[in-house]
C-alpha cells in the first residue's frame, strides 16, 4: 500500500514537472553564499537585469556554458549574475579554476549554494545548466536549458 502511494505521488510529480512552465516573475528564494550567509531576493542589486544560472560542477554542459560566459564576460558586465549550485562549497572554487578562472571574483558575479534544494521547485528548470534572465522589475526575459544559453542571452542583452 505504501509503495503504491509513493508510486502515485512520483507519477503525479513527474506529470506536473513535464507540463510546468518556468515562472514569468522572479520567485522568492533564499540561497547561501559560500561563507554560509543567507542570500534572498532582498539582497539583489537593484536597477539591473538579473541572470540566474543553475549549474553542477560535474555537468559538461555547465562547464562549457560557464567557460563561454567567462570568455564573453564583457557583454555581461552590466548584468547581475547569480550562479547557483547544489554542490558542496569545497569543490566550487576548483570548478571556476578549471573552467572559468576569475569569473567567480567579478564584482557582479555571486556564487550561491542551494542548501535547501529550493531552486528546482521554484524555478522549474528542465535540465542543466538552466539560465534565467530577469528584467530589473523581476519579469522573465529569457529562459534556456542546456547548451546555447550564453549565446541566446548575449543576443537578448544586446537588444
SEVOGU-590269 format. One line per 2 residues: their letters; for each residue x, y, z of C-alpha. Coordinates in nm, 4 decimals, padded with zeros to 6 digits, m for minus. Layout:
BEGIN
a) X,Y,Z | ...
END
This chain:
BEGIN
xx) 00.0000,00.0000,00.0000 | 00.2747,00.2451,00.0925
xx) 00.4633,00.1609,m00.2272 | 00.1547,00.2356,m00.4399
xx) 00.1093,00.5716,m00.2684 | 00.4725,00.6614,m00.3303
xx) 00.4499,00.5483,m00.6911 | 00.1338,00.7536,m00.7468
xx) 00.2962,01.0597,m00.5897 | 00.6008,01.0163,m00.8140
xx) 00.3872,00.9845,m01.1277 | 00.1907,01.2980,m01.0365
xx) 00.5109,01.4903,m00.9615 | 00.6672,01.3916,m01.2957
xx) 00.3462,01.4803,m01.4835 | 00.3361,01.8241,m01.3242
xx) 00.7062,01.8840,m01.3931 | 00.6763,01.7850,m01.7610
xx) 00.3940,02.0322,m01.8192 | 00.5246,02.3048,m01.5893
xx) 00.6219,02.6421,m01.7292 | 00.9070,02.8486,m01.5950
xx) 00.7877,03.1289,m01.3692 | 00.7375,03.4563,m01.5554
xx) 00.8065,03.6554,m01.2371 | 01.1193,03.6038,m01.0267
xx) 01.0291,03.3573,m00.7479 | 01.1028,03.4240,m00.3824
xx) 01.4182,03.2412,m00.2776 | 01.6831,03.2028,m00.0116
xx) 02.0178,03.0580,m00.1131 | 02.3528,03.0777,00.0654
xx) 02.6806,03.2460,m00.0123 | 02.9864,03.0220,00.0154
xx) 03.0606,03.1645,00.3609 | 02.7176,03.0394,00.4774
xx) 02.5444,03.3781,00.4814 | 02.1814,03.3730,00.3634
xx) 02.1070,03.5475,00.0316 | 01.7498,03.6224,m00.0772
xx) 01.5552,03.8473,m00.3122 | 01.6202,04.1309,m00.0672
xx) 01.9929,04.1094,m00.1467 | 01.9589,04.1549,m00.5240
xx) 02.1420,04.4553,m00.6604 | 01.8641,04.6856,m00.7885
xx) 01.8394,04.8569,m01.1254 | 01.9996,04.5869,m01.3416
xx) 01.8947,04.2730,m01.5208 | 01.9486,03.9570,m01.3169
xx) 02.0862,03.6345,m01.4604 | 02.0308,03.3187,m01.2575
xx) 02.2248,03.0126,m01.3682 | 02.1751,02.6716,m01.2106
xx) 02.4887,02.4642,m01.2617 | 02.6525,02.1441,m01.1457
xx) 03.0313,02.1174,m01.1273 | 03.0329,01.7731,m01.2955
xx) 02.8000,01.8731,m01.5813 | 02.9862,01.9042,m01.9123
xx) 02.7192,02.1401,m02.0498 | 02.7615,02.3605,m01.7411
xx) 03.1374,02.3582,m01.7820 | 03.1123,02.4681,m02.1474
xx) 02.8497,02.7359,m02.0840 | 03.0389,02.8765,m01.7835
xx) 03.3580,02.8917,m01.9895 | 03.1686,03.0728,m02.2673
xx) 03.0163,03.3121,m02.0134 | 03.3643,03.3908,m01.8834
xx) 03.5054,03.4387,m02.2347 | 03.2227,03.6817,m02.3159
xx) 03.2124,03.8454,m01.9732 | 03.2380,04.1993,m02.1187
xx) 02.8872,04.1593,m02.2628 | 02.7529,04.0692,m01.9162
xx) 02.9323,04.3326,m01.7079 | 02.6098,04.5324,m01.6622
xx) 02.4065,04.2268,m01.5560 | 02.3916,04.0842,m01.2036
xx) 02.4995,03.7199,m01.2381 | 02.3893,03.4713,m00.9735
xx) 02.5349,03.1239,m01.0189 | 02.3523,02.8675,m00.8078
xx) 02.4609,02.5109,m00.7348 | 02.3601,02.2200,m00.5159
xx) 02.7274,02.1204,m00.4872 | 02.9361,02.1352,m00.1710
xx) 03.1338,02.4566,m00.1126 | 03.4768,02.2922,m00.1169
xx) 03.4516,02.1854,m00.4844 | 03.3150,02.5113,m00.6279
xx) 03.6451,02.7098,m00.6445 | 03.8060,02.4212,m00.8335
xx) 03.5241,02.4340,m01.0892 | 03.5935,02.8015,m01.1581
xx) 03.9712,02.7485,m01.1665 | 03.9281,02.4746,m01.4271
xx) 03.6569,02.6230,m01.6485 | 03.6187,02.9967,m01.5870
xx) 03.9168,03.1300,m01.3990 | 03.8315,03.4556,m01.2245
xx) 03.4624,03.4645,m01.3162 | 03.3590,03.3979,m00.9570
xx) 03.5574,03.7035,m00.8391 | 03.3985,03.9553,m01.0761
xx) 03.2107,04.2359,m00.8956 | 02.8712,04.1456,m01.0453
xx) 02.9020,03.7677,m01.0033 | 02.7711,03.5948,m00.6909
xx) 02.8093,03.2205,m00.6421 | 02.5381,03.0680,m00.4252
xx) 02.4573,02.7276,m00.2818 | 02.1071,02.5873,m00.2797
xx) 02.1459,02.4072,00.0520 | 01.7714,02.3635,00.0984
xx) 01.7113,02.2430,m00.2590 | 01.4585,02.5156,m00.3381
xx) 01.5755,02.6212,m00.6853 | 01.4239,02.3292,m00.8757
xx) 01.0695,02.3510,m00.7311 | 01.0686,02.7326,m00.7502
xx) 01.2232,02.7897,m01.0954 | 01.1269,02.4565,m01.2635
xx) 01.4393,02.4000,m01.4762 | 01.4260,02.1253,m01.7365
xx) 01.7991,02.0434,m01.7399 | 02.1452,02.1717,m01.6523
xx) 02.2537,02.4407,m01.6988 | 01.9343,02.6374,m01.6588
xx) 01.9599,03.0112,m01.7257 | 01.7001,03.2739,m01.6440
xx) 01.7395,03.6394,m01.7364 | 01.5033,03.8699,m01.5484
xx) 01.4372,04.2395,m01.6007 | 01.5181,04.4802,m01.3138
xx) 01.1469,04.4566,m01.2254 | 01.1658,04.0759,m01.1995
xx) 00.9976,03.9800,m01.5281 | 01.1393,03.6765,m01.7111
xx) 01.3044,03.7867,m02.0362 | 01.4894,03.4707,m02.1438
xx) 01.4961,03.1084,m02.0289 | 01.7322,02.8442,m02.1615
xx) 01.8098,02.4897,m02.0523 | 02.1176,02.3038,m02.1743
xx) 02.3673,02.4244,m02.4314 | 02.3296,02.7511,m02.6193
xx) 02.2128,02.9636,m02.3293 | 02.5020,03.2082,m02.3236
xx) 02.4659,03.2827,m02.6953 | 02.0908,03.3291,m02.6544
xx) 02.1477,03.5607,m02.3572 | 02.4060,03.7691,m02.5468
xx) 02.1502,03.8293,m02.8204 | 01.8876,03.9350,m02.5654
xx) 02.1239,04.1623,m02.3751 | 02.2459,04.3231,m02.6974
x) 01.8931,04.4404,m02.7839
END
